[in-house]
Amino acid sequence: MDIVDSGPLRSEIAAFYSGFGQADVLRAAVRDSLLIVPITSDDRVWTSTVRGVRWMTAFTTLAEYAAFENARGVDADAVYRHHTVRGRWLVDYAEQRPDPTGVLVDIAGARPMAFPPRVDEAEGPAGV
């Protein structure tokens, strides 16, 4: 049994992969979902940087989170810390970061979804 309610987000991601997704509905679904977010040993949101863009990862199920950790080659006996947060908190946090920051959902799964940061060339980062 999963500890998060992200069924509507998983359904909307599936719609996108089927060619029927709607961007506004997808953004609303990620904001309304409960997501599992990895945290560091000092209680910070775990991030990675790719080509100058910072990314936060989030997962719709514990199985998706486990797949991500397994793909990273982590120790099966270790404890992997995470918080369960509402997607709107994560998206708002990404928007407030001083550097462009996006959100990756289920990145190691069969249907990963990226919410890249919006960057206005005149004003700098504007969020996800």
Contacts in CASP RR format, 6 or more apart in sequence:
PFRMAT RR
TARGET T0000
AUTHOR 0000-0000-0000
METHOD contacts of the structure
MODEL  1
MDIVDSGPLRSEIAAFYSGFGQADVLRAAVRDSLLIVPITSDDRVWTSTV
RGVRWMTAFTTLAEYAAFENARGVDADAVYRHHTVRGRWLVDYAEQRPDP
TGVLVDIAGARPMAFPPRVDEAEGPAGV
2 60 0 8 1.000
2 61 0 8 1.000
2 62 0 8 1.000
2 63 0 8 1.000
3 34 0 8 1.000
3 36 0 8 1.000
3 62 0 8 1.000
3 84 0 8 1.000
4 33 0 8 1.000
4 34 0 8 1.000
4 35 0 8 1.000
4 36 0 8 1.000
4 60 0 8 1.000
4 61 0 8 1.000
4 84 0 8 1.000
5 33 0 8 1.000
5 34 0 8 1.000
6 33 0 8 1.000
6 34 0 8 1.000
6 35 0 8 1.000
6 60 0 8 1.000
6 61 0 8 1.000
7 33 0 8 1.000
7 60 0 8 1.000
8 29 0 8 1.000
8 32 0 8 1.000
8 33 0 8 1.000
9 26 0 8 1.000
9 29 0 8 1.000
9 30 0 8 1.000
9 32 0 8 1.000
9 33 0 8 1.000
9 35 0 8 1.000
9 60 0 8 1.000
9 105 0 8 1.000
10 60 0 8 1.000
10 111 0 8 1.000
11 29 0 8 1.000
12 21 0 8 1.000
12 22 0 8 1.000
12 25 0 8 1.000
12 26 0 8 1.000
12 29 0 8 1.000
13 26 0 8 1.000
13 105 0 8 1.000
13 106 0 8 1.000
13 111 0 8 1.000
13 113 0 8 1.000
14 111 0 8 1.000
15 21 0 8 1.000
15 22 0 8 1.000
15 25 0 8 1.000
16 26 0 8 1.000
16 113 0 8 1.000
17 111 0 8 1.000
26 113 0 8 1.000
27 115 0 8 1.000
30 87 0 8 1.000
30 91 0 8 1.000
30 103 0 8 1.000
30 105 0 8 1.000
30 113 0 8 1.000
30 115 0 8 1.000
31 86 0 8 1.000
31 87 0 8 1.000
31 88 0 8 1.000
31 91 0 8 1.000
32 86 0 8 1.000
32 87 0 8 1.000
32 88 0 8 1.000
33 60 0 8 1.000
33 86 0 8 1.000
33 87 0 8 1.000
34 84 0 8 1.000
34 85 0 8 1.000
34 86 0 8 1.000
34 87 0 8 1.000
35 58 0 8 1.000
35 59 0 8 1.000
35 60 0 8 1.000
35 84 0 8 1.000
35 85 0 8 1.000
35 86 0 8 1.000
35 87 0 8 1.000
35 90 0 8 1.000
35 105 0 8 1.000
36 58 0 8 1.000
36 59 0 8 1.000
36 60 0 8 1.000
36 61 0 8 1.000
36 62 0 8 1.000
36 64 0 8 1.000
36 65 0 8 1.000
36 82 0 8 1.000
36 83 0 8 1.000
36 84 0 8 1.000
37 45 0 8 1.000
37 46 0 8 1.000
37 56 0 8 1.000
37 57 0 8 1.000
37 58 0 8 1.000
37 59 0 8 1.000
37 82 0 8 1.000
37 83 0 8 1.000
37 84 0 8 1.000
37 85 0 8 1.000
37 90 0 8 1.000
38 45 0 8 1.000
38 46 0 8 1.000
38 57 0 8 1.000
38 65 0 8 1.000
38 68 0 8 1.000
38 80 0 8 1.000
38 81 0 8 1.000
38 82 0 8 1.000
39 45 0 8 1.000
39 46 0 8 1.000
39 81 0 8 1.000
39 82 0 8 1.000
39 83 0 8 1.000
40 46 0 8 1.000
40 81 0 8 1.000
41 81 0 8 1.000
45 56 0 8 1.000
45 90 0 8 1.000
45 93 0 8 1.000
46 56 0 8 1.000
46 57 0 8 1.000
47 54 0 8 1.000
47 55 0 8 1.000
47 56 0 8 1.000
47 57 0 8 1.000
47 101 0 8 1.000
48 54 0 8 1.000
48 55 0 8 1.000
48 57 0 8 1.000
49 55 0 8 1.000
52 99 0 8 1.000
52 100 0 8 1.000
53 100 0 8 1.000
53 101 0 8 1.000
53 102 0 8 1.000
53 116 0 8 1.000
53 117 0 8 1.000
54 97 0 8 1.000
54 99 0 8 1.000
54 100 0 8 1.000
54 101 0 8 1.000
54 102 0 8 1.000
55 101 0 8 1.000
55 102 0 8 1.000
55 103 0 8 1.000
55 104 0 8 1.000
55 114 0 8 1.000
56 90 0 8 1.000
56 93 0 8 1.000
56 94 0 8 1.000
56 101 0 8 1.000
56 102 0 8 1.000
56 103 0 8 1.000
56 104 0 8 1.000
57 68 0 8 1.000
57 103 0 8 1.000
57 104 0 8 1.000
57 105 0 8 1.000
57 107 0 8 1.000
58 87 0 8 1.000
58 90 0 8 1.000
58 103 0 8 1.000
58 104 0 8 1.000
58 105 0 8 1.000
58 106 0 8 1.000
59 65 0 8 1.000
59 68 0 8 1.000
59 105 0 8 1.000
59 106 0 8 1.000
60 105 0 8 1.000
60 106 0 8 1.000
64 106 0 8 1.000
64 108 0 8 1.000
64 109 0 8 1.000
65 80 0 8 1.000
65 82 0 8 1.000
67 108 0 8 1.000
67 109 0 8 1.000
68 106 0 8 1.000
68 107 0 8 1.000
68 108 0 8 1.000
68 109 0 8 1.000
69 80 0 8 1.000
70 108 0 8 1.000
71 108 0 8 1.000
74 80 0 8 1.000
90 103 0 8 1.000
91 103 0 8 1.000
91 115 0 8 1.000
91 127 0 8 1.000
91 128 0 8 1.000
94 101 0 8 1.000
94 102 0 8 1.000
94 103 0 8 1.000
94 115 0 8 1.000
94 117 0 8 1.000
94 127 0 8 1.000
94 128 0 8 1.000
95 101 0 8 1.000
95 117 0 8 1.000
95 125 0 8 1.000
95 126 0 8 1.000
95 127 0 8 1.000
95 128 0 8 1.000
97 125 0 8 1.000
98 125 0 8 1.000
99 125 0 8 1.000
100 117 0 8 1.000
100 119 0 8 1.000
100 124 0 8 1.000
100 125 0 8 1.000
100 127 0 8 1.000
101 117 0 8 1.000
101 125 0 8 1.000
101 127 0 8 1.000
101 128 0 8 1.000
102 114 0 8 1.000
102 115 0 8 1.000
102 116 0 8 1.000
102 117 0 8 1.000
102 127 0 8 1.000
102 128 0 8 1.000
103 114 0 8 1.000
103 115 0 8 1.000
103 128 0 8 1.000
104 112 0 8 1.000
104 113 0 8 1.000
104 114 0 8 1.000
104 115 0 8 1.000
105 112 0 8 1.000
105 113 0 8 1.000
105 114 0 8 1.000
105 115 0 8 1.000
106 112 0 8 1.000
106 113 0 8 1.000
107 114 0 8 1.000
115 128 0 8 1.000
116 128 0 8 1.000
117 125 0 8 1.000
117 126 0 8 1.000
117 127 0 8 1.000
117 128 0 8 1.000
118 125 0 8 1.000
118 126 0 8 1.000
118 127 0 8 1.000
118 128 0 8 1.000
119 125 0 8 1.000
119 126 0 8 1.000
120 126 0 8 1.000
END
